[in-house]
Amino acid sequence: MNNKIKIFFVLPTLFAGGAERVMSFVSQNLDKEKFDVTLVVIGLEKESKYPVSGIPVIHLNKKRVMRGVFSLSRLIKKQKPQIVVSSISHLNAVMGLISIVFPKIIFVGRHASILNKAHAVKKSFFQSFFDYFSYGTRQLDHFICQSVDMKQSIIDFHNIDSDAISIINNPITQTDIIKTNTNKSGIKKFITVGRLSHTKGQMRILEVLKKLTIPFHYTIIGDGPLYNGVVNRIKEFGLEENVTLIKFTDQVFDHLIEHDMFLQGSYSEGFPNALLESCVVGVPVVAFNSPGGTKEIVENGINGYLVEDQDEFVKRLSENKDWDPEVIRESVYKKFNKNKIIKDYEHLFIEVLRKR
């Protein structure tokens, strides 16, 4: 037991979200002969959506990250982990500030989005003198990102040294479902899964679909600040009979395999989990070529297409190409299978500890 590397994984919540799912998965699957792992959740236990087994889980039951700072600091002081791993930008900044009090512990922040000028917010009078977000983030010992573009954004945004950043893609966590049925209805079935927000680009997908001249149906799974805007745009374009909205479901894979193509309209994506999951079940994708990890997943003509504009998007949706679900799955499995990704995490933790 004493020879194991003691690690805390810290998350704001275990609510439904890509970062939460990935980090809870990694924490549960590290080699238990080498790592002593505890998952610490700042949020409320009753709001947890992801089941966790095989490792201790500590819920601080705080509604906000800042309200959990003192409880978390006391826990770290008491249990003395060698490495603390956090995810999601605002929590990473807070963990960076906490790290100042624990100089012997290695603090690792996993970033989940592309940072750009859109992330810059109007600063208060106090922040104009002390930007805690940027300062706290820079105090972290090491960074994990999911794509080459994300790494560059961290370097540019926070002035972080390249050697302090590792690229580890998100893992494939489900492999027992694959598309087997063929759509013979004559109506193409498209699907998008993701938070409804401007960045995710559902509006421009609707603009694409308005231009289609073939029969189609489009399913959107997700909720968010743009929900009412999406509903209104559907009505404006006269697509009420063509579009189904599902706010939440825990049967995403079952929905994916019933569709012919996954559509992504995002203006940027750190690493698109839903798009990856579509490929895993053998459903091809069409996505706008945008900053982030999308281009590291999509192989044109193999598992889908990257497109540059709406006209090309329309063209790809209108094609009648025979896709092989097994080929689509293999194109991503060889790069993002869970065994490879878990080994990447294990290697990183061993290396950062060795270099300390």
C-alpha positions, 0 to 999 in steps of 0.5 A: 500500500505504501508503494502506491501513488496516492491520487485525488481526482477532484470534480465540481460535480458528477452531473451529466457532462463530458469532463465529469464522465471522462474523469470519473472513468479514468479515476476508476480504471487506473491500475489499483496495484500502482495507484491509490485513488480517491474521487472527491466531488465538491457538489451535491451527492444527490445530483450525481448522474454517474455511478462510481465503483471500486474507489472511495468517493467523498462528496463535500456537498457544496453548491459552489466550488468556492464554498468547498475550498476550506473543506477540500484544503482540510481533506488534502492536509489530512490525507496527503495525496501525492498528486491532485488532478482537477478538471474544468477551468474554474476549478483548475484555477481554484486548485492552482491557488490551493496548491500554493499552500501545499508545495510538496503536492503535484497539482495537475489540471485537465482542460476541457475546452479551447481558450480564446478571446471569447473566454475573456470576461469583463474584469471587476475593479479587484480583478484588474489588479489581481486576476485570480483565474489566470494567476491560479491556473498558472500555479498548476504544476502540469496540464492535460489537454485533449488536442493539439489546438487545445494545447496551443490555446493554453500556451497562448492564453496563460503563457504556459511552457509547452513542456508542462502540457501533455496531450491525452485524448478522451477514451472510448468507454463503450464498445458493446453497441454497433449499428446493424440496421439499415434505414430503408424508409427513404428519409435520412435520419440525422442526429446531434448530441450536445449542450444547446449553446452558440458555441455548439452551433446548432443554429447553423445546422438548422440553416443547413437543413433548411437548404436540403431538398431530400426527405430528412428527420433531425433529432437534437439531444440536449438542453442549454441556454439556447433551447428556446432559441433553437425552438424558435428557429425551427418554427421560423424555418418551418421545420417543426415536422422534421425536428425532434428535441429531446432534453435529456436521455441516458440512452444516447447510444440507442438513439445514435444507432437508429440514425444515419449520420451525426451532425456537428456544428460547433465553432470550437471543440476541445475534444468532441465526445459525442462525435467520438461516440457516434463513430464508436457505434458505427455512425458516420459524421459530418462536422464543420472544420473548426478549432479543437480535436474534431480534425483528430477524429474525423477521417474524410471518407472513412468515418465521415467528413469535415466541411468548410462551409454550409454548401459543402455540408448540404452536399455531404448530407445529400450523398448516398454513400454506403458506410461500413460501421465496422470500418468507422468504429475501427478508425477511432478504436485504434487511436482512442481505446480505453487501454491506451488512454489509461496507460497514457494517464498512468505514464504521466502520473509516474513521470511527473512524480519522478521529475519532482 
